[in-house]
């Protein structure tokens, strides 16, 4: 944590309750070391290294030149929300109207809006682990109780319907998950989602948040959305955005689709925090929504190529156990066989120790699995060049071989 200890007591209980994002923390450490002239290869942040497509940039430039620089509707200007609804219909076979969509300053805000609008202190929220780092912290901010269901590498880190049902109580208000998943790259099939939907259907006050921000980075066929099941659609919150699929991380454009009453509540919530996202970003998002999904296949195909390179090279690293991720741009190896090993007086007790060891010894930044709920794993992002990936895996292998 980067807060000055002297002033911790001056801060609110809420901010002291939550943890700093470890993905952001590792990225910050990488930048600090790079500033000292150290050749750090960062595999910590989930940020595509592609450039935003020109047609999207041109839409933003046009908006600036035409002075589209004033406040818009909190949820996004109407033509953008209509284009998002059309995208959902065209690509996902989902029927949403413009007044069921809220555009935000990133998927993270969309998630926070929905959680804060639905969840009360003491409510329980089910999260399969590994989970994206911000899920847990947002739930804590809402005063809710996270119910963590651990998944396994052998099951491709996916929750089963029976596991979900076994963890539902009278206090359960929501389940939240991602597909494709950050940090594991796991992708749920239609059959797996249908089984989960059947459980949700039986509990009238249970909502499901489906984070589909990695929709476009899917190596096993078409993306499957939870909201396709009409018998539970009125209790599904679909989260999406432009950061990952369109290489627009810095633009900050998130999307939430949900029942109209919830969208209106999120509009109210957002109106008091940030109001609408940047008007220029909205115009860029509009252009992105009108692109055929095939327009981003070149990024998807390159990510798959990189994934295969990483998996092949990782086979050469002793004690790394891996599965084959079907989407996103992460690998999530299990590394507990290295625990207890030492080098130069440093003992590896957990994945956090290993991550720091690799940063210090191999000059490679990764994220320890504790950020995602399990300190037996590490997460590596392959959203960087093939040359950097090959060099990073070479360094990691050499560092691991020093442990004994």
Protein Blocks (a to p, Z undefined) as FASTA:
>chain_A
ZZdfklmmmpcfklmmpccdfklmmmmmmmmmmmnopacddfkbccdfbdcdfklmmmmm
mmmmnopabccdfkbpfklmmmmmmmmmmmnopacdfklcccdebjklmmmmmmmmmpcg
hiacdddddddfklmmmmmmnopacddddddfkloopacfklmmmmpcfkbcbdcddddd
dfklpacdfklmmmmmmmmmmmmkbccdddfklmmmccebcaddfklpmklmmmcccddd
jklmnopmknopadddddfklmmmmmmmmmmmnmpadfklmmmmmmmmmpcfklmmmmmm
mmmmmmmmmmmmmmmpghiacdddfbdjbdcddfklmgoiaeehiacfbfklmmmmmmmm
nopacddfklnopakbccddfbbcfklmmmmmmmmmmmmmmpZZ
